[in-house]
Structure formats: C-alpha cells, structure tokens
Amino acid sequence: MNYLEILSTGLGIFLGFMILGNVFRIVLSWYPQIDLKQLPYNLIYYPTEPLLSLLRQLIPPFAGVDMAPVAAVALFSLVRELLLGQQGILTLMQLS
C-alpha cells in the first residue's frame, strides 16, 4: 500500500465522518431543547462546530434557520468528490 492509498483512505474516512456529523447537526437543529455539550451529542458538536462557526459568519441564520450545516455538507461533499471521486485528483494520481 503506497502513501497515496493511505492518504485517500484516511481522507475518505475523515470526509465521510464530517459529512455524517453535519447531517446529524441538521437533524439535531430540529430539537433546540437538546444541550449539544452533553454526552452523546458533544461527540458530534465538538468536531463540527469550528467550521460551522466560521460558516455562520458568512451565512447568517435566515428566518431562524441555520443554514451553516447544509453548507458544510455541500462543502465536504464537493471536496470529497474533487479529491476522491471517479475523476478525483488523488484517484487519478493513483492510476498513473
């Protein structure tokens, strides 16, 4: 296993986790009474919050709806596709 395969695998796991974590954040936003800093919710809160706080500065909540997790899912999906998709950069580098 060369370094590109290891990088692709690790990056795929990380990006997949971040996409799933942000999808969970979307679902958890439907329940505002939940304290996200308590177990088990903090396992999703702490890894996703740094990027979401930055995105909230660019995309403020609109009509009480936080669009930052949706933007984060889109961003991580785009990065995953650009790097690891069928025509992704790392995929093509592995083939050559």
N, CA, C and O atoms as a MOPAC input file, in Angstrom:
PM7 MOZYME 1SCF
protein

 N      0.85800 1    -1.17700 1     0.00000 1
 C      0.00000 1     0.00000 1     0.00000 1
 C      0.89900 1     1.23400 1     0.00000 1
 O      1.70600 1     1.42000 1     0.91100 1
 N      0.75800 1     2.06500 1    -1.01100 1
 C      1.60400 1     3.25000 1    -1.07500 1
 C      0.96500 1     4.41200 1    -0.32600 1
 O     -0.15300 1     4.30300 1     0.17900 1
 N      1.67700 1     5.50400 1    -0.26400 1
 C      1.22400 1     6.64100 1     0.53900 1
 C     -0.04700 1     7.27300 1    -0.01400 1
 O     -0.84600 1     7.80200 1     0.75900 1
 N     -0.26100 1     7.23300 1    -1.33400 1
 C     -1.48100 1     7.80600 1    -1.90700 1
 C     -2.71500 1     7.00200 1    -1.50000 1
 O     -3.77300 1     7.58000 1    -1.25200 1
 N     -2.59100 1     5.69100 1    -1.43000 1
 C     -3.71400 1     4.86100 1    -0.99400 1
 C     -4.03400 1     5.12300 1     0.46700 1
 O     -5.20300 1     5.19900 1     0.84500 1
 N     -3.00200 1     5.26100 1     1.28900 1
 C     -3.21000 1     5.55500 1     2.70900 1
 C     -3.85300 1     6.92300 1     2.88200 1
 O     -4.77800 1     7.08400 1     3.67800 1
 N     -3.36100 1     7.90700 1     2.13500 1
 C     -3.92400 1     9.25200 1     2.18900 1
 C     -5.37800 1     9.25500 1     1.73100 1
 O     -6.22800 1     9.88200 1     2.36400 1
 N     -5.66600 1     8.56200 1     0.64200 1
 C     -7.02700 1     8.50300 1     0.12100 1
 C     -7.97100 1     7.83400 1     1.10700 1
 O     -9.09100 1     8.30200 1     1.31300 1
 N     -7.53200 1     6.76000 1     1.70700 1
 C     -8.36800 1     6.05500 1     2.67600 1
 C     -8.63200 1     6.91900 1     3.90200 1
 O     -9.77500 1     7.04700 1     4.34200 1
 N     -7.58300 1     7.50700 1     4.44800 1
 C     -7.74600 1     8.36100 1     5.62900 1
 C     -8.59300 1     9.58100 1     5.34800 1
 O     -9.44400 1     9.95200 1     6.15600 1
 N     -8.36500 1    10.20400 1     4.20800 1
 C     -9.14700 1    11.37700 1     3.83100 1
 C    -10.59900 1    11.01300 1     3.57300 1
 O    -11.50200 1    11.77400 1     3.91900 1
 N    -10.82900 1     9.85400 1     2.96700 1
 C    -12.19200 1     9.39100 1     2.72200 1
 C    -12.94400 1     9.15600 1     4.01400 1
 O    -14.11700 1     9.51200 1     4.12400 1
 N    -12.28000 1     8.55600 1     5.00000 1
 C    -12.90700 1     8.32000 1     6.29800 1
 C    -13.19900 1     9.64500 1     6.98900 1
 O    -14.29100 1     9.83600 1     7.52500 1
 N    -12.23900 1    10.55700 1     6.98200 1
 C    -12.43500 1    11.85900 1     7.62300 1
 C    -13.57600 1    12.63300 1     6.98000 1
 O    -14.45800 1    13.13200 1     7.67900 1
 N    -13.56600 1    12.73800 1     5.65200 1
 C    -14.61200 1    13.49900 1     4.96800 1
 C    -15.97400 1    12.84000 1     5.14600 1
 O    -16.98100 1    13.53000 1     5.30300 1
 N    -16.01400 1    11.52000 1     5.12200 1
 C    -17.27600 1    10.81400 1     5.36600 1
 C    -17.80600 1    11.08000 1     6.76100 1
 O    -19.00400 1    11.29800 1     6.93700 1
 N    -16.92800 1    11.06600 1     7.75300 1
 C    -17.33500 1    11.37100 1     9.12300 1
 C    -17.85200 1    12.79500 1     9.24400 1
 O    -18.84900 1    13.04000 1     9.92300 1
 N    -17.18100 1    13.73300 1     8.59300 1
 C    -17.61400 1    15.13400 1     8.67700 1
 C    -18.95200 1    15.35000 1     7.97600 1
 O    -19.77800 1    16.12900 1     8.45200 1
 N    -19.17400 1    14.67900 1     6.86500 1
 C    -20.47500 1    14.78100 1     6.19500 1
 C    -21.56500 1    14.21300 1     7.09700 1
 O    -22.60900 1    14.83700 1     7.28900 1
 N    -21.32000 1    13.03800 1     7.64300 1
 C    -22.30200 1    12.40800 1     8.53100 1
 C    -22.53000 1    13.24100 1     9.78700 1
 O    -23.66600 1    13.38900 1    10.23800 1
 N    -21.46300 1    13.78200 1    10.34900 1
 C    -21.59600 1    14.62500 1    11.53400 1
 C    -22.43300 1    15.86600 1    11.27200 1
 O    -23.23500 1    16.26300 1    12.11700 1
 N    -22.25600 1    16.47400 1    10.12300 1
 C    -23.04300 1    17.66000 1     9.79000 1
 C    -24.48600 1    17.31000 1     9.45600 1
 O    -25.38700 1    18.10900 1     9.71000 1
 N    -24.71900 1    16.13800 1     8.89500 1
 C    -26.10700 1    15.69300 1     8.69600 1
 C    -26.76800 1    15.51300 1    10.06000 1
 O    -27.92500 1    15.89300 1    10.24100 1
 N    -26.04200 1    14.93500 1    11.02500 1
 C    -26.57900 1    14.81300 1    12.38400 1
 C    -26.85100 1    16.19200 1    12.98700 1
 O    -27.84100 1    16.37800 1    13.69400 1
 N    -25.97500 1    17.15400 1    12.70900 1
 C    -26.20600 1    18.52400 1    13.22000 1
 C    -27.47500 1    19.11600 1    12.62800 1
 O    -28.19300 1    19.84400 1    13.31300 1
 N    -27.76100 1    18.81700 1    11.37000 1
 C    -29.00900 1    19.28900 1    10.76000 1
 C    -30.19600 1    18.69700 1    11.49800 1
 O    -31.14200 1    19.41000 1    11.83200 1
 N    -30.14900 1    17.40100 1    11.75500 1
 C    -31.25700 1    16.74800 1    12.46300 1
 C    -31.36400 1    17.27000 1    13.89000 1
 O    -32.47000 1    17.51500 1    14.37300 1
 N    -30.24300 1    17.44400 1    14.56700 1
 C    -30.27700 1    17.93600 1    15.94500 1
 C    -30.77600 1    19.37400 1    16.03600 1
 O    -31.26500 1    19.79400 1    17.08500 1
 N    -30.65700 1    20.12900 1    14.95400 1
 C    -31.15900 1    21.50100 1    14.98900 1
 C    -32.68300 1    21.53800 1    15.04900 1
 O    -33.25900 1    22.57500 1    15.37800 1
 N    -33.33500 1    20.44000 1    14.74200 1
 C    -34.79300 1    20.36700 1    14.85100 1
 C    -35.24500 1    20.26200 1    16.30200 1
 O    -36.42600 1    20.44100 1    16.59800 1
 N    -34.31700 1    19.97500 1    17.20600 1
 C    -34.62500 1    19.80800 1    18.62800 1
 C    -33.81100 1    20.81700 1    19.44100 1
 O    -32.77700 1    20.45600 1    20.00200 1
 N    -34.25300 1    22.06000 1    19.51300 1
 C    -33.45100 1    23.09900 1    20.18300 1
 C    -33.31600 1    22.89200 1    21.69400 1
 O    -32.44900 1    23.50800 1    22.31400 1
 N    -34.13900 1    22.05300 1    22.29400 1
 C    -34.05000 1    21.83100 1    23.72700 1
 C    -32.87800 1    20.91800 1    24.10600 1
 O    -32.53400 1    20.81200 1    25.28300 1
 N    -32.27200 1    20.26500 1    23.12600 1
 C    -31.14300 1    19.36700 1    23.40200 1
 C    -29.89500 1    20.19600 1    23.67400 1
 O    -29.57000 1    21.11500 1    22.92200 1
 N    -29.19600 1    19.85700 1    24.76700 1
 C    -27.92200 1    20.50200 1    25.09300 1
 C    -26.81600 1    19.75700 1    24.35400 1
 O    -26.47200 1    18.62800 1    24.70500 1
 N    -26.26800 1    20.39300 1    23.33700 1
 C    -25.26300 1    19.74500 1    22.49200 1
 C    -23.93500 1    19.53000 1    23.20000 1
 O    -23.07600 1    18.81500 1    22.68200 1
 N    -23.74400 1    20.12800 1    24.36500 1
 C    -22.47700 1    19.96600 1    25.07700 1
 C    -22.51700 1    18.82200 1    26.07600 1
 O    -21.57500 1    18.63900 1    26.84700 1
 N    -23.59300 1    18.05400 1    26.07100 1
 C    -23.73100 1    16.87400 1    26.92800 1
 C    -23.53100 1    15.62000 1    26.07600 1
 O    -23.80900 1    15.60900 1    24.87700 1
 N    -23.03800 1    14.55800 1    26.73600 1
 C    -22.92000 1    13.27400 1    26.04100 1
 C    -24.29600 1    12.80300 1    25.64500 1
 O    -25.23400 1    13.06800 1    26.39700 1
 N    -24.49600 1    12.14800 1    24.56500 1
 C    -23.59500 1    11.77300 1    23.48200 1
 C    -23.50400 1    12.83600 1    22.38700 1
 O    -22.76800 1    12.67300 1    21.41400 1
 N    -24.25600 1    13.92100 1    22.55400 1
 C    -24.33300 1    14.93600 1    21.50000 1
 C    -23.01700 1    15.68800 1    21.30600 1
 O    -22.73700 1    16.17300 1    20.21000 1
 N    -22.21400 1    15.78600 1    22.35400 1
 C    -20.94900 1    16.51000 1    22.21600 1
 C    -19.97000 1    15.78400 1    21.29100 1
 O    -19.02500 1    16.39900 1    20.79600 1
 N    -20.17900 1    14.48800 1    21.04900 1
 C    -19.33600 1    13.75500 1    20.09700 1
 C    -19.55200 1    14.24800 1    18.67000 1
 O    -18.68200 1    14.09000 1    17.81300 1
 N    -20.70200 1    14.83900 1    18.42200 1
 C    -20.98600 1    15.44800 1    17.13200 1
 C    -20.68900 1    16.94700 1    17.16600 1
 O    -20.20800 1    17.51300 1    16.18500 1
 N    -20.97800 1    17.58300 1    18.29600 1
 C    -20.84800 1    19.03400 1    18.42100 1
 C    -19.40800 1    19.51600 1    18.26500 1
 O    -19.13200 1    20.38600 1    17.43900 1
 N    -18.49100 1    18.95900 1    19.05000 1
 C    -17.12100 1    19.48800 1    19.07600 1
 C    -16.35600 1    19.32000 1    17.75300 1
 O    -15.63800 1    20.24700 1    17.37600 1
 N    -16.46200 1    18.20600 1    17.03200 1
 C    -15.73600 1    18.13600 1    15.74800 1
 C    -16.32700 1    19.02500 1    14.65100 1
 O    -15.60600 1    19.45200 1    13.74900 1
 N    -17.62800 1    19.30700 1    14.72100 1
 C    -18.25700 1    20.06100 1    13.63600 1
 C    -18.34500 1    21.55900 1    13.90500 1
 O    -18.45400 1    22.33900 1    12.96000 1
 N    -18.30200 1    21.97300 1    15.14000 1
 C    -18.54600 1    23.37900 1    15.49000 1
 C    -17.50400 1    24.36400 1    14.94900 1
 O    -17.89800 1    25.46200 1    14.55400 1
 N    -16.21100 1    24.05400 1    14.90400 1
 C    -15.25600 1    25.06000 1    14.39700 1
 C    -15.58200 1    25.54400 1    12.98300 1
 O    -15.57300 1    26.74900 1    12.72900 1
 N    -15.86600 1    24.63000 1    12.07100 1
 C    -16.20000 1    25.04700 1    10.71500 1
 C    -17.57000 1    25.72900 1    10.67700 1
 O    -17.75700 1    26.70600 1     9.95100 1
 N    -18.51600 1    25.22200 1    11.45000 1
 C    -19.85000 1    25.81200 1    11.43800 1
 C    -19.83700 1    27.24200 1    11.95700 1
 O    -20.57700 1    28.08500 1    11.45000 1
 N    -19.01600 1    27.52900 1    12.94900 1
 C    -18.95200 1    28.90100 1    13.45800 1
 C    -18.38600 1    29.85000 1    12.39800 1
 O    -18.81700 1    30.99900 1    12.29800 1
 N    -17.42400 1    29.37200 1    11.61000 1
 C    -16.91000 1    30.19000 1    10.50400 1
 C    -17.96200 1    30.38700 1     9.41800 1
 O    -18.11600 1    31.48700 1     8.88700 1
 N    -18.68200 1    29.32100 1     9.09200 1
 C    -19.70200 1    29.42300 1     8.05800 1
 C    -20.86300 1    30.31700 1     8.49500 1
 O    -21.48000 1    30.97600 1     7.65800 1
 N    -21.16500 1    30.34700 1     9.79000 1
 C    -22.24500 1    31.20700 1    10.28200 1
 C    -21.90100 1    32.68300 1    10.11100 1
 O    -22.79600 1    33.51900 1     9.98500 1
 N    -20.61400 1    33.00500 1    10.10700 1
 C    -20.21800 1    34.39000 1     9.85800 1
 C    -20.45700 1    34.77100 1     8.39900 1
 O    -20.77800 1    35.92100 1     8.09900 1
 N    -20.30000 1    33.80400 1     7.49000 1
 C    -20.53500 1    34.05100 1     6.07200 1
 C    -22.00700 1    33.91900 1     5.69800 1
 O    -22.52000 1    34.66800 1     4.86600 1
 N    -22.68500 1    32.94400 1     6.33300 1
 C    -24.09000 1    32.66200 1     6.03700 1
 C    -24.86800 1    32.76700 1     7.34300 1
 O    -25.02200 1    31.76900 1     8.04700 1
 N    -25.35800 1    33.94900 1     7.67700 1
 C    -26.09500 1    34.08900 1     8.93600 1
 C    -27.42400 1    33.33700 1     8.87400 1
 O    -27.95200 1    33.10500 1     7.78600 1
 N    -27.96700 1    32.95600 1    10.03100 1
 C    -29.27000 1    32.28200 1    10.03500 1
 C    -30.32900 1    33.14300 1     9.35100 1
 O    -30.39200 1    34.35600 1     9.55500 1
 N    -31.14400 1    32.50200 1     8.55000 1
 C    -32.18300 1    33.19300 1     7.79100 1
 C    -33.54400 1    32.73300 1     8.30700 1
 O    -33.86900 1    31.54800 1     8.23700 1
 N    -34.33200 1    33.66100 1     8.82100 1
 C    -35.67100 1    33.38500 1     9.36300 1
 C    -35.60600 1    32.31400 1    10.45200 1
 O    -36.49600 1    31.47100 1    10.56300 1
 N    -34.54900 1    32.35800 1    11.24700 1
 C    -34.39600 1    31.40700 1    12.34500 1
 C    -33.85900 1    30.04900 1    11.95000 1
 O    -33.79200 1    29.14700 1    12.78500 1
 N    -33.47100 1    29.88200 1    10.68800 1
 C    -32.97200 1    28.59700 1    10.20400 1
 C    -31.46600 1    28.71200 1     9.97500 1
 O    -31.00100 1    29.56500 1     9.22000 1
 N    -30.72100 1    27.84200 1    10.63800 1
 C    -29.26700 1    27.82500 1    10.49700 1
 C    -28.89200 1    27.01900 1     9.26000 1
 O    -29.07000 1    25.80100 1     9.22500 1
 N    -28.37700 1    27.70000 1     8.25800 1
 C    -28.01300 1    27.04200 1     7.00200 1
 C    -26.55500 1    26.58300 1     6.97900 1
 O    -26.12300 1    25.96900 1     6.00300 1
 N    -25.79800 1    26.86500 1     8.02400 1
 C    -24.37700 1    26.50600 1     8.06200 1
 C    -24.14500 1    24.99900 1     7.93700 1
 O    -23.25300 1    24.60000 1     7.18900 1
 N    -24.91300 1    24.13000 1     8.64000 1
 C    -24.66400 1    22.69200 1     8.45400 1
 C    -24.93900 1    22.20600 1     7.03800 1
 O    -24.26000 1    21.30100 1     6.55100 1
 N    -25.92100 1    22.79400 1     6.37900 1
 C    -26.21200 1    22.41800 1     4.98900 1
 C    -25.03700 1    22.82700 1     4.09200 1
 O    -24.61900 1    22.06600 1     3.22000 1
 N    -24.51700 1    24.02300 1     4.31400 1
 C    -23.36300 1    24.48300 1     3.54500 1
 C    -22.14000 1    23.61600 1     3.82600 1
 O    -21.34800 1    23.35200 1     2.92200 1
 N    -21.97900 1    23.17400 1     5.06600 1
 C    -20.83800 1    22.31400 1     5.41200 1
 C    -20.94100 1    20.96100 1     4.71500 1
 O    -19.94000 1    20.44300 1     4.22000 1
 N    -22.14200 1    20.38700 1     4.67200 1
 C    -22.33100 1    19.11900 1     3.95800 1
 C    -21.98000 1    19.30400 1     2.48300 1
 O    -21.30300 1    18.46300 1     1.89100 1
 N    -22.44200 1    20.40000 1     1.89700 1
 C    -22.13800 1    20.66900 1     0.48700 1
 C    -20.63500 1    20.84600 1     0.27100 1
 O    -20.07800 1    20.32900 1    -0.69700 1
 N    -19.98600 1    21.57300 1     1.17000 1
 C    -18.55200 1    21.82000 1     1.05400 1
 C    -17.74100 1    20.52600 1     1.17300 1
 O    -16.85700 1    20.27000 1     0.35600 1
 N    -18.04000 1    19.71400 1     2.18700 1
 C    -17.30700 1    18.45400 1     2.35900 1
 C    -17.59400 1    17.47900 1     1.21000 1
 O    -16.70200 1    16.74000 1     0.79300 1
 N    -18.81800 1    17.46900 1     0.70200 1
 C    -19.15300 1    16.60300 1    -0.43200 1
 C    -18.38600 1    17.02900 1    -1.67700 1
 O    -17.90000 1    16.18700 1    -2.43200 1
 N    -18.28100 1    18.33200 1    -1.88700 1
 C    -17.52800 1    18.84000 1    -3.03300 1
 C    -16.05200 1    18.46900 1    -2.93500 1
 O    -15.46000 1    18.01000 1    -3.91200 1
 N    -15.45900 1    18.66700 1    -1.76200 1
 C    -14.03900 1    18.33100 1    -1.57300 1
 C    -13.81900 1    16.83500 1    -1.76300 1
 O    -12.84400 1    16.41500 1    -2.38500 1
 N    -14.74000 1    16.03400 1    -1.22000 1
 C    -14.60800 1    14.57900 1    -1.37000 1
 C    -14.67100 1    14.16800 1    -2.83900 1
 O    -13.89500 1    13.32700 1    -3.29400 1
 N    -15.59700 1    14.76800 1    -3.56800 1
 C    -15.71900 1    14.43000 1    -4.98900 1
 C    -14.50400 1    14.90000 1    -5.78400 1
 O    -14.01700 1    14.17400 1    -6.65000 1
 N    -14.00900 1    16.10600 1    -5.50100 1
 C    -12.84900 1    16.63100 1    -6.23400 1
 C    -11.58100 1    15.82100 1    -5.97500 1
 O    -10.74300 1    15.67400 1    -6.86400 1
 N    -11.44300 1    15.29800 1    -4.76400 1
 C    -10.22700 1    14.56100 1    -4.43000 1
 C    -10.35200 1    13.05500 1    -4.64200 1
 O     -9.41100 1    12.41000 1    -5.10300 1
 N    -11.51800 1    12.49200 1    -4.30500 1
 C    -11.63600 1    11.04200 1    -4.25400 1
 C    -12.66100 1    10.44800 1    -5.20800 1
 O    -12.82200 1     9.22900 1    -5.25400 1
 N    -13.35200 1    11.28100 1    -5.96300 1
 C    -14.36400 1    10.78400 1    -6.89500 1
 C    -13.73800 1    10.01900 1    -8.04600 1
 O    -12.52300 1     9.82800 1    -8.08800 1
 N    -14.57800 1     9.58100 1    -8.98400 1
 C    -14.08800 1     8.81400 1   -10.12900 1
 C    -13.02300 1     9.55800 1   -10.91100 1
 O    -12.05600 1     8.95900 1   -11.38000 1
 N    -13.20100 1    10.86300 1   -11.05100 1
 C    -12.22400 1    11.68900 1   -11.75500 1
 C    -11.47800 1    12.59900 1   -10.77200 1
 O    -10.96700 1    13.65100 1   -11.15600 1
 N    -11.42100 1    12.19000 1    -9.51800 1
 C    -10.77700 1    12.99000 1    -8.48400 1
 C     -9.26600 1    13.03500 1    -8.64400 1
 O     -8.66100 1    12.17000 1    -9.27800 1
 N     -8.68500 1    14.04500 1    -8.06500 1
 C     -7.24000 1    14.26700 1    -8.18900 1
 C     -6.44600 1    13.09100 1    -7.63100 1
 O     -5.56000 1    12.56700 1    -8.30600 1
 N     -6.75600 1    12.67000 1    -6.40000 1
 C     -6.00000 1    11.55800 1    -5.80200 1
 C     -6.26500 1    10.23700 1    -6.51500 1
 O     -5.37300 1     9.39600 1    -6.62400 1
 N     -7.48800 1    10.05700 1    -6.99900 1
 C     -7.82000 1     8.83800 1    -7.74000 1
 C     -7.01100 1     8.76500 1    -9.02600 1
 O     -6.46800 1     7.71200 1    -9.35900 1
 N     -6.92900 1     9.86100 1    -9.74000 1
 C     -6.16000 1     9.86300 1   -10.98000 1
 C     -4.66600 1     9.72900 1   -10.72700 1
 O     -3.95100 1     9.12600 1   -11.52700 1
 N     -4.18900 1    10.28700 1    -9.61700 1
 C     -2.76600 1    10.14300 1    -9.28200 1
 C     -2.43000 1     8.69100 1    -8.96900 1
 O     -1.33000 1     8.23200 1    -9.27400 1
 N     -3.36700 1     7.96300 1    -8.36200 1
 C     -3.11800 1     6.55700 1    -8.05800 1
 C     -3.05800 1     5.72000 1    -9.31900 1
 O     -2.31200 1     4.74300 1    -9.38700 1
 N     -3.84900 1     6.10100 1   -10.32600 1
 C     -3.87500 1     5.34400 1   -11.57100 1
 C     -2.64400 1     5.54700 1   -12.43900 1
 O     -2.28600 1     4.68500 1   -13.24200 1
 N     -1.99800 1     6.70100 1   -12.26900 1
 C     -0.83000 1     6.97600 1   -13.12500 1
 C      0.44900 1     6.45700 1   -12.54000 1
 O      1.51100 1     6.61300 1   -13.14200 1

